[in-house]
Amino acid sequence: MARLCKDEQGGSDLIGSILLVALVIILAAAIAAFLMFILFSLDIFPEEEPCIFEIEKVTHVNKEGEYKFASRVTLWYNTTPPQPVIDGMYHLRKICGQEQKEPDRKKPYRTDDLWAQFYRNGEPVATRLSTLYGYTFIPSHHYGIQTINGREMWDPNGRITVDFTDGTFRPGDTVRVEIYSKSEERLISADSYDIAAV
């Protein structure tokens, strides 16, 4: 009888060890799944704003060459994607399959499908540019903008100049533009530009 008890006890230890290992594996899988759910639900990988249309310059000289805070903003369709910052967050995004998607930089955009909001030092400028197409801009109600030279299509490397009312932007200001697509109902480009102080 003593011999039977020893054999049963040995089998019981083995079964207990197997059950304990299985329990640890199941618990680890549950914790890993929970952590992945939290990582994706907390949005630790916020979408970076695309920057296709950049503010190339802000000119304060009027057409006659006089310095009058002319506030002419030139936007440039940049075809060169920015170099990604290779850091820990970059690698974490890559591991989790959350890499930043680069927008199409070869596509011509219909300017009548685009609208823009400008900001001065973080505050919205009191005008919204309802179209970037100069022809449809002329009959629209626009305040604070004198002219715009946008053609029907904005091709890669193309430029559009928006001539704001004199004094809208001054040296030392930070100008920001957000360009939205009407048909896609989303932000397609954003950029900021610091005007050099005189």
Residue frames relative to the residue before (quaternion, step in Angstrom):
aa qw qx qy qz dx dy dz
M 1.0000 0.0000 0.0000 0.0000 0.00 0.00 0.00
A 0.6298 0.5397 -0.3387 0.4442 3.55 0.95 -0.80
R 0.6363 0.5357 -0.3284 0.4476 3.54 1.05 -0.77
L 0.6409 0.5249 -0.3215 0.4586 3.64 0.96 -0.78
C 0.6465 0.5205 -0.3238 0.4542 3.60 0.92 -0.78
K 0.6391 0.5202 -0.3371 0.4553 3.57 1.01 -0.80
D 0.6613 0.5072 -0.3124 0.4559 3.61 0.91 -0.86
E 0.6592 0.5027 -0.3103 0.4653 3.59 0.95 -0.84
Q 0.6434 0.5184 -0.3281 0.4579 3.55 0.97 -0.77
G 0.6397 0.5262 -0.3244 0.4568 3.61 0.98 -0.81
G 0.6609 0.4945 -0.3010 0.4775 3.61 0.96 -0.81
S 0.6356 0.5426 -0.3201 0.4462 3.56 1.02 -0.74
D 0.6328 0.5167 -0.3290 0.4736 3.61 1.03 -0.73
L 0.6523 0.5187 -0.3111 0.4569 3.59 0.94 -0.86
I 0.6679 0.4847 -0.2962 0.4809 3.59 0.90 -0.94
G 0.6381 0.5308 -0.3214 0.4558 3.58 0.98 -0.79
S 0.6541 0.5073 -0.3088 0.4683 3.59 0.98 -0.83
I 0.6484 0.5112 -0.3125 0.4698 3.59 0.97 -0.88
L 0.6625 0.4969 -0.3040 0.4709 3.59 0.91 -0.87
L 0.6463 0.5188 -0.3195 0.4595 3.59 0.99 -0.79
V 0.6480 0.4998 -0.3151 0.4805 3.62 0.96 -0.83
A 0.6514 0.5096 -0.3130 0.4669 3.60 0.93 -0.88
L 0.6488 0.5182 -0.3110 0.4624 3.58 0.99 -0.85
V 0.6479 0.5102 -0.3123 0.4715 3.61 0.97 -0.82
I 0.6522 0.5081 -0.3156 0.4657 3.61 0.96 -0.84
I 0.6609 0.4955 -0.3065 0.4731 3.59 0.91 -0.88
L 0.6551 0.5078 -0.3062 0.4682 3.59 0.96 -0.85
A 0.6501 0.5080 -0.3141 0.4697 3.62 0.96 -0.84
A 0.6494 0.5065 -0.3169 0.4705 3.61 0.98 -0.81
A 0.6481 0.5121 -0.3164 0.4664 3.60 0.98 -0.82
I 0.6602 0.4943 -0.3069 0.4749 3.61 0.95 -0.84
A 0.6414 0.5189 -0.3207 0.4652 3.60 0.99 -0.83
A 0.6534 0.5006 -0.3127 0.4740 3.60 0.94 -0.85
F 0.6471 0.5186 -0.3124 0.4634 3.59 0.97 -0.85
L 0.6678 0.4960 -0.2994 0.4672 3.59 0.93 -0.88
M 0.6386 0.5092 -0.3301 0.4732 3.61 0.99 -0.75
F 0.6257 0.5278 -0.3334 0.4677 3.58 1.01 -0.79
I 0.6733 0.4872 -0.2963 0.4707 3.60 0.90 -0.90
L 0.6261 0.5467 -0.3467 0.4346 3.61 0.95 -0.82
F 0.7401 0.4120 -0.2395 0.4746 3.57 0.85 -0.92
S 0.6699 0.4927 -0.3206 0.4536 3.61 1.04 -0.58
L 0.6592 0.5033 -0.3160 0.4608 3.63 1.13 -0.49
D 0.3271 -0.7736 0.4827 0.2479 3.58 1.29 -0.14
I 0.1436 0.8080 -0.5551 0.1355 3.56 0.72 1.07
F 0.6839 0.3872 -0.2799 0.5514 3.56 1.30 -0.10
P 0.0698 -0.8241 0.5602 0.0462 3.63 0.35 1.13
E 0.5355 -0.6153 0.4725 0.3337 3.55 -1.11 0.71
E 0.3319 -0.7177 0.5746 0.2112 3.54 -0.88 0.94
E 0.5119 -0.6456 0.4649 0.3243 3.55 -1.07 0.72
P 0.4130 -0.6969 0.5176 0.2755 3.57 -0.85 0.90
C 0.1326 -0.7779 0.6079 0.0876 3.58 -1.13 0.56
I 0.0327 0.7979 -0.5958 0.0859 3.54 0.02 1.35
F 0.7661 0.2708 -0.1294 0.5683 3.55 0.91 -1.00
E 0.1091 -0.8288 0.5488 0.0073 3.56 -0.40 1.27
I 0.4495 -0.6145 0.5588 0.3288 3.53 -1.24 0.48
E 0.2562 -0.7972 0.5319 0.1261 3.55 -0.44 1.23
K 0.7830 -0.1757 0.1432 0.5793 3.57 0.96 -0.87
V 0.2170 -0.7069 0.6501 0.1749 3.51 -1.38 0.32
T 0.1745 -0.8147 0.5511 0.0468 3.55 -0.54 1.24
H 0.1983 -0.7960 0.5639 0.0960 3.56 -0.97 0.90
V 0.5777 0.5562 -0.3807 0.4605 3.56 1.29 0.07
N 0.3786 -0.7318 0.5116 0.2436 3.61 -0.80 0.94
K 0.7475 -0.4233 0.2723 0.4335 3.59 -1.30 0.08
E 0.6617 0.4856 -0.2967 0.4883 3.58 1.19 -0.48
G 0.5667 -0.6277 0.3701 0.3846 3.60 1.27 -0.01
E 0.5241 0.6300 -0.4181 0.3920 3.61 1.25 0.17
Y 0.4293 -0.6904 0.5239 0.2542 3.57 -1.05 0.83
K 0.1754 0.8124 -0.5272 0.1768 3.59 -0.26 1.30
F 0.5121 -0.6315 0.4227 0.4005 3.61 1.11 0.52
A 0.0476 0.8700 -0.4882 0.0492 3.56 1.01 0.93
S 0.2126 -0.8367 0.4863 0.1350 3.63 1.18 -0.45
R 0.3136 0.7194 -0.5492 0.2874 3.56 0.82 1.04
V 0.1539 -0.8029 0.5748 0.0345 3.56 -0.59 1.24
T 0.1548 -0.7861 0.5948 0.0657 3.56 -0.76 1.09
L 0.1704 -0.7783 0.6018 0.0555 3.55 -0.78 1.16
W 0.1484 -0.7951 0.5868 0.0390 3.56 -0.97 0.94
Y 0.3535 -0.7045 0.5810 0.2031 3.56 -1.00 0.94
N 0.1421 -0.8281 0.5412 0.0339 3.57 -0.13 1.33
T 0.2487 -0.7981 0.5355 0.1202 3.58 -0.68 1.10
T 0.6250 0.5404 -0.3403 0.4490 3.61 1.25 -0.22
P 0.3355 -0.7495 0.5263 0.2207 3.61 -0.58 1.07
P 0.5151 -0.6353 0.4642 0.3399 3.59 -1.06 0.64
Q 0.5233 -0.6158 0.4822 0.3382 3.56 -1.17 0.57
P 0.4230 -0.7069 0.4925 0.2806 3.62 -0.81 0.90
V 0.4380 -0.6485 0.5508 0.2900 3.54 -1.19 0.61
I 0.2290 -0.7791 0.5723 0.1142 3.58 -0.60 1.18
D 0.2557 0.7455 -0.5711 0.2296 3.56 -0.27 1.30
G 0.7711 -0.3477 0.2496 0.4714 3.56 -1.27 -0.18
M 0.6519 0.5149 -0.3156 0.4587 3.58 0.97 -0.84
Y 0.6039 0.5541 -0.3487 0.4545 3.60 1.06 -0.74
H 0.6923 0.4665 -0.2789 0.4746 3.59 0.88 -0.96
L 0.6310 0.5256 -0.3326 0.4637 3.61 1.01 -0.76
R 0.6227 0.5249 -0.3318 0.4760 3.60 1.01 -0.80
K 0.6669 0.5148 -0.2970 0.4496 3.56 0.92 -0.95
I 0.6544 0.5107 -0.3083 0.4647 3.60 0.94 -0.89
C 0.7399 0.4116 -0.2172 0.4857 3.59 0.95 -0.91
G 0.4912 -0.6828 0.4249 0.3347 3.61 1.25 0.05
Q 0.5386 0.6237 -0.3952 0.4058 3.60 1.16 0.56
E 0.1785 0.8135 -0.5339 0.1461 3.60 1.04 0.74
Q 0.5380 -0.6241 0.4675 0.3201 3.55 -1.13 0.76
K 0.3065 -0.7513 0.5566 0.1785 3.57 -0.81 0.99
E 0.3457 -0.7433 0.5417 0.1856 3.55 -0.81 1.05
P 0.4324 -0.7058 0.4893 0.2748 3.63 -0.82 0.94
D 0.6007 -0.5570 0.4390 0.3690 3.54 -1.30 0.45
R 0.1331 -0.8264 0.5463 0.0312 3.58 -0.53 1.20
K 0.6142 0.5274 -0.3592 0.4644 3.60 1.20 0.33
K 0.5688 0.6396 -0.3540 0.3768 3.55 1.27 -0.39
P 0.3380 -0.7012 0.5782 0.2446 3.61 -0.93 0.81
Y 0.2583 -0.7752 0.5611 0.1321 3.60 -0.96 0.87
R 0.4194 -0.6621 0.5584 0.2718 3.56 -1.08 0.78
T 0.3825 -0.7672 0.4684 0.2137 3.57 -0.53 1.15
D 0.6347 0.5144 -0.3582 0.4519 3.63 1.11 -0.41
D 0.6201 0.5109 -0.3393 0.4892 3.59 1.34 -0.08
L 0.6717 0.4846 -0.2862 0.4818 3.59 1.28 -0.13
W 0.0135 -0.7587 0.6497 0.0455 3.56 -1.18 0.61
A 0.2205 -0.8054 0.5444 0.0794 3.56 -1.13 0.64
Q 0.1585 -0.7323 0.6536 0.1070 3.51 -1.27 0.63
F 0.1789 -0.7845 0.5887 0.0769 3.56 -0.84 1.03
Y 0.1589 -0.7706 0.6130 0.0718 3.55 -1.22 0.66
R 0.1603 -0.7448 0.6391 0.1056 3.55 -1.19 0.66
N 0.8373 -0.1004 0.0149 0.5372 3.58 -0.58 1.20
G 0.7505 -0.4197 0.2029 0.4685 3.57 0.94 0.92
E 0.6607 0.4715 -0.3049 0.4981 3.60 1.26 -0.19
P 0.5036 -0.6546 0.4556 0.3319 3.64 -0.89 0.82
V 0.4282 -0.6480 0.5639 0.2805 3.55 -1.07 0.81
A 0.5465 -0.6839 0.3887 0.2873 3.58 -0.93 0.93
T 0.6762 0.4073 -0.3297 0.5179 3.58 1.00 0.73
R 0.1738 -0.7485 0.6278 0.1239 3.53 -1.18 0.62
L 0.3286 -0.7460 0.5503 0.1807 3.53 -0.77 1.06
S 0.2447 -0.8392 0.4726 0.1117 3.59 -0.12 1.32
T 0.7795 0.0661 -0.0635 0.6197 3.59 1.27 -0.20
L 0.3130 -0.7329 0.5653 0.2129 3.56 -1.19 0.50
Y 0.5306 0.5916 -0.4112 0.4464 3.57 1.31 0.25
G 0.4578 -0.7353 0.4351 0.2459 3.56 -0.51 1.23
Y 0.6516 0.5409 -0.3229 0.4227 3.60 0.96 -0.84
T 0.7265 0.3892 -0.2454 0.5104 3.61 0.93 -0.82
F 0.5582 0.5994 -0.3898 0.4209 3.60 1.24 -0.29
I 0.5987 0.6189 -0.3582 0.3608 3.60 0.99 -0.87
P 0.7761 0.3366 -0.2318 0.4803 3.68 0.66 -0.90
S 0.5357 0.6397 -0.4172 0.3602 3.63 1.21 -0.13
H 0.5209 -0.5855 0.5016 0.3664 3.56 -1.30 0.29
H 0.1383 0.7938 -0.5765 0.1357 3.55 -0.47 1.17
Y 0.0801 -0.7817 0.6185 -0.0008 3.49 -0.93 1.00
G 0.7931 0.2956 -0.2237 0.4834 3.55 -0.94 0.86
I 0.7155 0.3193 -0.2365 0.5747 3.59 1.29 -0.08
Q 0.3171 -0.7700 0.5253 0.1750 3.55 -0.79 1.02
T 0.8044 -0.0975 0.1055 0.5764 3.58 0.75 -1.05
I 0.0873 -0.7406 0.6599 0.0913 3.51 -1.41 0.23
N 0.2681 -0.8025 0.5142 0.1402 3.59 -0.90 0.84
G 0.2883 0.7964 -0.4919 0.2017 3.62 1.13 0.50
R 0.3250 -0.7215 0.5824 0.1862 3.54 -1.01 0.93
E 0.7270 -0.4364 0.2953 0.4402 3.57 -1.31 0.08
M 0.7767 0.1781 -0.0936 0.5969 3.60 1.03 -0.80
W 0.2405 -0.7341 0.6162 0.1538 3.55 -1.07 0.83
D 0.1570 -0.8233 0.5443 0.0365 3.53 -0.21 1.35
P 0.6611 -0.4920 0.3729 0.4264 3.60 -1.21 0.40
N 0.8185 0.1719 -0.2117 0.5057 3.56 -1.04 0.99
G 0.4735 0.6679 -0.4455 0.3622 3.60 1.25 0.18
R 0.2579 -0.7632 0.5768 0.1355 3.55 -1.28 0.45
I 0.0961 -0.7471 0.6547 0.0634 3.52 -1.23 0.67
T 0.1540 -0.7835 0.5967 0.0801 3.57 -0.89 0.95
V 0.1545 -0.7639 0.6239 0.0585 3.53 -0.89 1.06
D 0.1832 -0.7948 0.5738 0.0745 3.58 -0.65 1.17
F 0.1849 -0.7990 0.5684 0.0655 3.55 -0.31 1.32
T 0.6591 -0.4538 0.4053 0.4421 3.54 -1.33 0.19
D 0.5834 -0.5990 0.4112 0.3629 3.59 -0.96 0.87
G 0.8001 0.2938 -0.2306 0.4694 3.55 -1.00 0.89
T 0.4165 0.7052 -0.4829 0.3098 3.60 1.22 0.03
F 0.7785 0.1251 -0.0579 0.6123 3.56 0.99 -0.88
R 0.1217 -0.7943 0.5942 0.0358 3.56 -1.04 0.84
P 0.6591 -0.4867 0.3699 0.4380 3.59 -1.22 0.34
G 0.7480 0.3463 -0.2919 0.4851 3.55 -0.98 0.93
D 0.5692 0.5941 -0.3814 0.4214 3.61 1.25 -0.27
T 0.2889 -0.6865 0.6298 0.2205 3.52 -1.34 0.40
V 0.1667 -0.7848 0.5943 0.0552 3.56 -0.69 1.16
R 0.0435 -0.7785 0.6260 0.0073 3.55 -0.98 0.90
V 0.0885 -0.7727 0.6265 0.0519 3.53 -1.10 0.77
E 0.0956 -0.7450 0.6577 0.0576 3.53 -1.13 0.81
I 0.1151 -0.7985 0.5900 0.0323 3.56 -0.73 1.08
Y 0.1420 -0.8083 0.5713 0.0115 3.53 -0.78 1.15
S 0.3643 -0.6790 0.5886 0.2448 3.53 -1.29 0.51
K 0.4147 -0.7080 0.5130 0.2521 3.59 -0.84 0.96
S 0.7022 0.4789 -0.2827 0.4446 3.59 0.87 -0.93
E 0.7345 0.3915 -0.2309 0.5038 3.61 1.02 -0.75
E 0.2664 -0.8055 0.4849 0.2122 3.58 1.34 -0.27
R 0.6293 0.4976 -0.3614 0.4752 3.56 0.82 1.02
L 0.5784 -0.5495 0.4757 0.3704 3.52 -1.37 0.33
I 0.1146 -0.8122 0.5679 0.0692 3.57 -0.81 0.95
S 0.8068 0.0099 -0.0186 0.5905 3.61 1.21 -0.29
A 0.0258 0.7684 -0.6392 0.0175 3.55 -1.20 0.67
D 0.0700 0.7919 -0.6029 0.0675 3.55 -1.03 0.78
S 0.1892 -0.7569 0.6147 0.1159 3.55 -1.25 0.53
Y 0.0939 -0.7878 0.6087 -0.0008 3.53 -1.16 0.74
D 0.2397 -0.7596 0.5895 0.1345 3.57 -0.87 0.99
I 0.2999 -0.7404 0.5763 0.1724 3.56 -0.73 1.12
A 0.4676 -0.6882 0.4788 0.2801 3.56 -0.80 1.02
A 0.4383 -0.6777 0.5264 0.2674 3.54 -1.02 0.87
V 0.4524 -0.6905 0.4972 0.2671 3.57 -1.08 0.75
